[in-house]
Amino acid sequence: MLFSLLDGSTSGMIFAALISAATIAIWFALAPARPARTVTSRLDGFVDRSDLVDAADMERSFATRAVAPIVHRILQALGSLLPNRNLEKVNEVLLRAGSPGNLGPLDYVGLRIILGAAAGVGYYVAMGHSEPILVAMRNAVVAVFAGYMLPKFWLSQKVKKRRTEIARALPDALDMLTIGVEAGLAFESALLRVGDQWNNALSQEFRRVVSEMRVGVPRNEALRRMADRNGVEDLSTFVAVLIQSNMLGVSIAQVLHTQADQMRIKRRQHAEEQAHSATVKIVVVLVFFILPSLFIVILGPAVPRIAKMLQSVTVP
C-alpha cells in the first residue's frame, strides 16, 4: 500500500536501496571474522618504526657498516683511472679466479694502487729516512713496484689453483652427470644435481649455467660462456664435444660416458707425469740441502784433527 501511494520512480529507488542494504547485511553476516589486532600491531599504526628497519645492519660491526663502504668508494675512484679495455681484461681474470672477495675490476685496480702507495710510504717512514736520499728513493720505488705487483701475483695463483681444481673434479662430475642422465633426468636437472651435491669451483660453474638457462640463455651459449669464462682446456673440449653432439642429435649419455673415460685417462697420465718428474726434483733437494748437511755432520768433527795433522807435518 505504501508503494501504491508513491510514484513509480520513487518506489523504484526505495526498492533498490532495500536490496542493497540486504546484500550488505548478508555479506557482513557470511564474511569471516577478522583476527583481533594485537597491541603491537595497533601501536605500529601510530608509532614510526622506520628506525628499526635497519636493526640487522646495526648489529654488524662498525668496520662493516662505515669503513667498508668508504674503502669501496675509494677503490672505485682509483680504479676508474684505468682504461676500459684494461678493465675488461681484469674482469676476465677475476672471473677465472672465481671473483675472490667479490672484487670487481675497479676494486682490484684500486687495491693495487693503494698497496703500491702504502708499501712505498711505509718503507720510507720505517727505514728510508735514515738512508741517503737517492738510496731511499730507489728502495721506495722498488717497494712501490712490489706492492703494486703483489695482488697480480696473488690473483694468478688463484687462477692456477681454480683451474687445477676444475680439471681434477671434471671426470667425477661427468660420471655423476652420466648416472643422472641414464636414470632419466634432463641434462639441466643433472647439472643442478651435481651442483647441489658438491661445493667446489666446477659445481659453482654448473649452478651458474643452470641459472643462465633458466633466465632464457640457450644451452649451447651458456655452456660456451662457461668454457670461455674459465679457460680450462679439458672443460673447453668437453663443451665443444657436447655442443657438437647436440647439433648432430647424438645421445648425451653416450657422449658423457665417453668424455668421462677420456678425462679419467688424461688425469691418470698427468699423475704419472708428475710422479716421473718427482725424481728430478728430489735430486735438486738432495744435492743442495741433504748432502751438505750430511757432510757437515759426518766430516765436521774430523776437520779440526785433519787441520792439526796437516800443520804438524813438516815439509823436508
Kinemage of the C-alpha trace (Angstrom):
@kinemage 1
@onewidth
@group {chain A} dominant
@subgroup {mainchain}
@vectorlist {calphas} color= white
{ca met a 1} P 0.000 0.000 0.000
{ca leu a 2} L 2.942 2.268 0.748
{ca phe a 3} L 4.396 1.750 -2.724
{ca ser a 4} L 0.979 2.492 -4.214
{ca leu a 5} L 0.936 5.963 -2.647
{ca leu a 6} L 4.316 6.860 -4.223
{ca asp a 7} L 5.012 7.448 -7.842
{ca gly a 8} L 6.867 4.902 -9.937
{ca ser a 9} L 10.369 6.454 -9.802
{ca thr a 10} L 10.343 6.942 -6.035
{ca ser a 11} L 9.209 3.402 -5.352
{ca gly a 12} L 11.931 2.043 -7.621
{ca met a 13} L 14.648 3.929 -5.759
{ca ile a 14} L 13.388 2.716 -2.402
{ca phe a 15} L 13.282 -0.855 -3.643
{ca ala a 16} L 16.874 -0.623 -4.938
{ca ala a 17} L 18.063 0.825 -1.610
{ca leu a 18} L 16.413 -2.025 0.310
{ca ile a 19} L 18.038 -4.625 -1.953
{ca ser a 20} L 21.452 -3.009 -1.483
{ca ala a 21} L 21.073 -2.906 2.305
{ca ala a 22} L 20.020 -6.545 2.364
{ca thr a 23} L 23.020 -7.530 0.240
{ca ile a 24} L 25.443 -5.678 2.528
{ca ala a 25} L 23.892 -7.267 5.608
{ca ile a 26} L 24.197 -10.765 4.139
{ca trp a 27} L 27.859 -10.128 3.182
{ca phe a 28} L 28.763 -8.982 6.706
{ca ala a 29} L 26.985 -11.998 8.150
{ca leu a 30} L 28.789 -14.542 5.978
{ca ala a 31} L 32.211 -12.844 5.846
{ca pro a 32} L 34.948 -14.472 8.014
{ca ala a 33} L 35.720 -12.740 11.255
{ca arg a 34} L 38.805 -10.540 11.154
{ca pro a 35} L 41.519 -11.512 13.644
{ca ala a 36} L 41.804 -9.278 16.631
{ca arg a 37} L 44.662 -6.829 16.332
{ca thr a 38} L 47.302 -7.144 18.971
{ca val a 39} L 48.604 -4.236 20.968
{ca thr a 40} L 51.850 -4.234 18.987
{ca ser a 41} L 50.048 -4.168 15.637
{ca arg a 42} L 47.841 -1.286 16.813
{ca leu a 43} L 50.819 0.673 18.097
{ca asp a 44} L 52.645 0.164 14.799
{ca gly a 45} L 49.971 2.274 13.152
{ca phe a 46} L 50.737 5.239 15.404
{ca val a 47} L 54.467 4.867 16.133
{ca asp a 48} L 57.052 5.412 13.422
{ca arg a 49} L 59.195 2.259 13.444
{ca ser a 50} L 61.404 3.183 10.487
{ca asp a 51} L 64.386 3.355 12.819
{ca leu a 52} L 64.000 -0.382 13.497
{ca val a 53} L 64.067 -1.418 9.852
{ca asp a 54} L 67.850 -1.494 9.742
{ca ala a 55} L 68.239 -3.244 13.093
{ca ala a 56} L 70.044 -6.116 11.410
{ca asp a 57} L 72.505 -3.686 9.850
{ca met a 58} L 73.130 -2.049 13.190
{ca glu a 59} L 74.118 -5.411 14.648
{ca arg a 60} L 77.072 -5.617 12.280
{ca ser a 61} L 80.461 -4.262 13.225
{ca phe a 62} L 81.390 -0.626 12.741
{ca ala a 63} L 84.044 -1.551 10.183
{ca thr a 64} L 81.482 -3.383 8.039
{ca arg a 65} L 78.897 -0.604 8.224
{ca ala a 66} L 81.064 2.511 7.968
{ca val a 67} L 84.636 1.723 6.931
{ca ala a 68} L 83.957 -0.854 4.214
{ca pro a 69} L 81.702 1.421 2.082
{ca ile a 70} L 84.263 4.244 2.274
{ca val a 71} L 87.098 1.926 1.234
{ca his a 72} L 84.931 0.561 -1.576
{ca arg a 73} L 84.278 4.057 -2.922
{ca ile a 74} L 87.966 4.928 -2.750
{ca leu a 75} L 88.877 1.760 -4.653
{ca gln a 76} L 86.209 2.501 -7.255
{ca ala a 77} L 87.510 6.055 -7.722
{ca leu a 78} L 91.111 4.899 -8.135
{ca gly a 79} L 90.155 2.023 -10.419
{ca ser a 80} L 88.262 4.348 -12.747
{ca leu a 81} L 91.614 5.828 -13.800
{ca leu a 82} L 92.368 2.683 -15.827
{ca pro a 83} L 91.153 2.495 -19.476
{ca asn a 84} L 88.050 0.437 -20.184
{ca arg a 85} L 89.951 -2.016 -22.361
{ca asn a 86} L 92.247 -2.949 -19.485
{ca leu a 87} L 89.265 -3.185 -17.158
{ca glu a 88} L 87.713 -5.804 -19.432
{ca lys a 89} L 90.896 -7.886 -19.236
{ca val a 90} L 90.997 -7.507 -15.463
{ca asn a 91} L 87.353 -8.578 -15.246
{ca glu a 92} L 88.127 -11.681 -17.301
{ca val a 93} L 90.997 -12.640 -14.999
{ca leu a 94} L 88.822 -12.067 -11.920
{ca leu a 95} L 86.132 -14.341 -13.352
{ca arg a 96} L 88.703 -17.062 -13.978
{ca ala a 97} L 89.852 -16.687 -10.373
{ca gly a 98} L 86.281 -17.077 -9.113
{ca ser a 99} L 85.822 -13.392 -8.138
{ca pro a 100} L 87.737 -13.676 -4.831
{ca gly a 101} L 86.370 -11.392 -2.152
{ca asn a 102} L 83.640 -10.222 -4.576
{ca leu a 103} L 86.188 -7.862 -6.081
{ca gly a 104} L 85.254 -6.024 -9.236
{ca pro a 105} L 87.767 -4.748 -11.792
{ca leu a 106} L 87.673 -1.225 -10.340
{ca asp a 107} L 88.163 -2.585 -6.815
{ca tyr a 108} L 91.109 -4.701 -7.915
{ca val a 109} L 92.882 -1.856 -9.717
{ca gly a 110} L 92.281 0.497 -6.808
{ca leu a 111} L 93.626 -2.129 -4.403
{ca arg a 112} L 96.835 -2.421 -6.409
{ca ile a 113} L 97.324 1.352 -6.400
{ca ile a 114} L 96.696 1.620 -2.660
{ca leu a 115} L 99.041 -1.267 -1.824
{ca gly a 116} L 101.774 0.203 -4.013
{ca ala a 117} L 101.485 3.617 -2.385
{ca ala a 118} L 101.279 2.102 1.096
{ca ala a 119} L 104.396 -0.012 0.503
{ca gly a 120} L 106.417 2.993 -0.684
{ca val a 121} L 105.296 5.272 2.140
{ca gly a 122} L 105.721 2.524 4.724
{ca tyr a 123} L 109.268 1.790 3.645
{ca tyr a 124} L 110.266 5.446 3.691
{ca val a 125} L 108.743 6.019 7.128
{ca ala a 126} L 110.234 2.839 8.628
{ca met a 127} L 113.714 2.763 7.084
{ca gly a 128} L 114.145 5.320 4.307
{ca his a 129} L 114.514 8.446 6.464
{ca ser a 130} L 117.816 7.153 7.891
{ca glu a 131} L 119.370 6.448 4.469
{ca pro a 132} L 120.764 8.782 1.813
{ca ile a 133} L 118.092 10.432 -0.265
{ca leu a 134} L 118.982 8.662 -3.524
{ca val a 135} L 119.128 5.229 -1.889
{ca ala a 136} L 115.843 5.873 -0.082
{ca met a 137} L 114.139 6.950 -3.305
{ca arg a 138} L 115.434 3.903 -5.167
{ca asn a 139} L 114.282 1.499 -2.467
{ca ala a 140} L 110.939 3.287 -2.175
{ca val a 141} L 110.358 2.853 -5.912
{ca val a 142} L 111.183 -0.845 -5.561
{ca ala a 143} L 108.729 -1.108 -2.640
{ca val a 144} L 106.008 0.638 -4.673
{ca phe a 145} L 106.556 -1.774 -7.563
{ca ala a 146} L 106.470 -4.785 -5.219
{ca gly a 147} L 103.260 -3.610 -3.539
{ca tyr a 148} L 101.660 -2.907 -6.908
{ca met a 149} L 102.567 -6.346 -8.317
{ca leu a 150} L 101.655 -8.354 -5.208
{ca pro a 151} L 97.884 -8.510 -5.964
{ca lys a 152} L 98.652 -9.615 -9.521
{ca phe a 153} L 100.787 -12.498 -8.263
{ca trp a 154} L 98.092 -13.445 -5.747
{ca leu a 155} L 95.414 -13.375 -8.446
{ca ser a 156} L 97.478 -15.505 -10.825
{ca gln a 157} L 97.887 -18.105 -8.080
{ca lys a 158} L 94.124 -18.057 -7.543
{ca val a 159} L 93.519 -18.632 -11.254
{ca lys a 160} L 96.006 -21.512 -11.362
{ca lys a 161} L 94.528 -23.144 -8.270
{ca arg a 162} L 90.984 -22.848 -9.591
{ca arg a 163} L 91.912 -24.314 -12.966
{ca thr a 164} L 93.572 -27.275 -11.268
{ca glu a 165} L 90.504 -27.789 -9.076
{ca ile a 166} L 88.170 -27.784 -12.078
{ca ala a 167} L 90.393 -30.171 -14.075
{ca arg a 168} L 90.577 -32.635 -11.175
{ca ala a 169} L 86.844 -32.570 -10.461
{ca leu a 170} L 85.712 -32.846 -14.095
{ca pro a 171} L 85.975 -36.675 -14.560
{ca asp a 172} L 83.992 -37.413 -11.378
{ca ala a 173} L 81.432 -34.766 -12.321
{ca leu a 174} L 80.997 -36.346 -15.761
{ca asp a 175} L 80.424 -39.732 -14.097
{ca met a 176} L 77.682 -38.218 -11.940
{ca leu a 177} L 76.177 -36.472 -14.974
{ca thr a 178} L 76.175 -39.784 -16.854
{ca ile a 179} L 74.413 -41.558 -13.985
{ca gly a 180} L 71.814 -38.811 -13.737
{ca val a 181} L 71.087 -38.701 -17.464
{ca glu a 182} L 70.886 -42.502 -17.705
{ca ala a 183} L 68.495 -42.501 -14.731
{ca gly a 184} L 66.083 -40.317 -16.702
{ca leu a 185} L 66.985 -36.802 -15.597
{ca ala a 186} L 67.213 -33.983 -18.093
{ca phe a 187} L 70.645 -32.519 -18.701
{ca glu a 188} L 69.796 -29.315 -16.808
{ca ser a 189} L 68.470 -31.314 -13.853
{ca ala a 190} L 71.610 -33.461 -13.825
{ca leu a 191} L 73.776 -30.321 -13.808
{ca leu a 192} L 71.781 -28.927 -10.911
{ca arg a 193} L 72.024 -32.207 -9.001
{ca val a 194} L 75.813 -32.267 -9.365
{ca gly a 195} L 75.963 -28.610 -8.312
{ca asp a 196} L 73.942 -29.381 -5.182
{ca gln a 197} L 75.999 -32.431 -4.242
{ca trp a 198} L 79.404 -30.711 -4.347
{ca asn a 199} L 80.789 -27.375 -3.313
{ca asn a 200} L 83.794 -26.655 -5.488
{ca ala a 201} L 84.664 -24.453 -8.440
{ca leu a 202} L 83.143 -26.817 -11.006
{ca ser a 203} L 79.850 -27.198 -9.120
{ca gln a 204} L 79.625 -23.409 -8.847
{ca glu a 205} L 80.018 -23.145 -12.614
{ca phe a 206} L 77.323 -25.790 -13.132
{ca arg a 207} L 74.916 -23.854 -10.916
{ca arg a 208} L 75.678 -20.681 -12.843
{ca val a 209} L 75.000 -22.419 -16.168
{ca val a 210} L 71.639 -23.669 -14.892
{ca ser a 211} L 70.757 -20.166 -13.669
{ca glu a 212} L 71.589 -18.687 -17.067
{ca met a 213} L 69.478 -21.291 -18.859
{ca arg a 214} L 66.548 -20.565 -16.539
{ca val a 215} L 66.584 -16.882 -17.451
{ca gly a 216} L 66.420 -17.691 -21.166
{ca val a 217} L 70.001 -18.198 -22.349
{ca pro a 218} L 70.265 -21.104 -24.831
{ca arg a 219} L 72.025 -24.210 -23.575
{ca asn a 220} L 74.882 -24.072 -26.072
{ca glu a 221} L 75.501 -20.399 -25.363
{ca ala a 222} L 75.534 -20.951 -21.578
{ca leu a 223} L 77.986 -23.847 -21.939
{ca arg a 224} L 80.195 -21.822 -24.273
{ca arg a 225} L 80.262 -18.961 -21.765
{ca met a 226} L 81.326 -21.377 -19.031
{ca ala a 227} L 84.226 -22.635 -21.141
{ca asp a 228} L 85.365 -19.121 -22.101
{ca arg a 229} L 84.999 -17.883 -18.535
{ca asn a 230} L 87.342 -20.483 -17.019
{ca gly a 231} L 89.887 -21.172 -19.749
{ca val a 232} L 90.391 -24.840 -18.754
{ca glu a 233} L 91.415 -26.975 -21.719
{ca asp a 234} L 89.573 -30.126 -20.613
{ca leu a 235} L 86.388 -28.187 -19.889
{ca ser a 236} L 86.559 -26.430 -23.264
{ca thr a 237} L 86.983 -29.793 -25.014
{ca phe a 238} L 84.013 -31.255 -23.154
{ca val a 239} L 81.807 -28.262 -24.006
{ca ala a 240} L 82.811 -28.373 -27.680
{ca val a 241} L 82.000 -32.087 -27.946
{ca leu a 242} L 78.708 -31.618 -26.108
{ca ile a 243} L 77.619 -28.741 -28.352
{ca gln a 244} L 78.517 -30.740 -31.453
{ca ser a 245} L 76.583 -33.760 -30.173
{ca asn a 246} L 73.525 -31.562 -29.590
{ca met a 247} L 73.736 -30.296 -33.136
{ca leu a 248} L 74.101 -33.819 -34.578
{ca gly a 249} L 71.476 -35.431 -32.347
{ca val a 250} L 73.842 -37.862 -30.604
{ca ser a 251} L 72.805 -39.315 -27.241
{ca ile a 252} L 74.033 -37.123 -24.387
{ca ala a 253} L 74.518 -40.123 -22.076
{ca gln a 254} L 76.877 -41.782 -24.548
{ca val a 255} L 78.851 -38.568 -25.019
{ca leu a 256} L 79.149 -38.053 -21.261
{ca his a 257} L 80.311 -41.638 -20.726
{ca thr a 258} L 82.977 -41.350 -23.444
{ca gln a 259} L 84.202 -37.987 -22.212
{ca ala a 260} L 84.401 -39.256 -18.623
{ca asp a 261} L 86.619 -42.178 -19.715
{ca gln a 262} L 88.906 -39.880 -21.692
{ca met a 263} L 89.170 -37.355 -18.862
{ca arg a 264} L 89.989 -40.117 -16.387
{ca ile a 265} L 92.745 -41.472 -18.647
{ca lys a 266} L 94.154 -37.987 -19.083
{ca arg a 267} L 94.119 -37.380 -15.340
{ca arg a 268} L 95.980 -40.658 -14.736
{ca gln a 269} L 98.568 -39.734 -17.364
{ca his a 270} L 99.059 -36.349 -15.732
{ca ala a 271} L 99.559 -38.038 -12.348
{ca glu a 272} L 102.162 -40.401 -13.858
{ca glu a 273} L 103.947 -37.438 -15.419
{ca gln a 274} L 104.069 -35.687 -12.065
{ca ala a 275} L 105.402 -38.866 -10.434
{ca his a 276} L 108.183 -39.197 -13.037
{ca ser a 277} L 109.213 -35.570 -12.605
{ca ala a 278} L 109.471 -36.056 -8.827
{ca thr a 279} L 112.840 -37.834 -9.196
{ca val a 280} L 114.409 -34.767 -10.805
{ca lys a 281} L 113.028 -32.524 -8.082
{ca ile a 282} L 114.343 -34.881 -5.391
{ca val a 283} L 117.841 -34.745 -6.915
{ca val a 284} L 117.901 -30.957 -6.631
{ca val a 285} L 116.860 -31.101 -2.976
{ca leu a 286} L 119.342 -33.917 -2.302
{ca val a 287} L 122.322 -32.095 -3.822
{ca phe a 288} L 121.725 -28.640 -2.384
{ca phe a 289} L 120.179 -29.404 1.033
{ca ile a 290} L 120.599 -33.004 2.250
{ca leu a 291} L 124.161 -33.881 1.147
{ca pro a 292} L 125.751 -30.682 2.560
{ca ser a 293} L 124.076 -31.375 5.893
{ca leu a 294} L 125.344 -34.958 5.895
{ca phe a 295} L 128.870 -33.809 5.086
{ca ile a 296} L 128.776 -31.307 7.916
{ca val a 297} L 127.539 -33.893 10.430
{ca ile a 298} L 129.892 -36.683 9.355
{ca leu a 299} L 133.060 -34.808 8.449
{ca gly a 300} L 132.636 -31.850 10.775
{ca pro a 301} L 134.264 -33.438 13.869
{ca ala a 302} L 137.191 -34.692 11.802
{ca val a 303} L 138.033 -31.312 10.232
{ca pro a 304} L 139.969 -29.930 13.268
{ca arg a 305} L 142.010 -33.135 13.547
{ca ile a 306} L 142.843 -33.129 9.850
{ca ala a 307} L 143.879 -29.469 10.048
{ca lys a 308} L 146.070 -30.169 13.094
{ca met a 309} L 147.719 -33.125 11.352
{ca leu a 310} L 148.438 -31.025 8.283
{ca gln a 311} L 150.012 -28.308 10.435
{ca ser a 312} L 152.263 -30.839 12.223
{ca val a 313} L 153.575 -32.310 9.001
{ca thr a 314} L 156.941 -30.798 8.128
{ca val a 315} L 157.960 -30.453 4.555
{ca pro a 316} L 161.555 -31.811 4.029
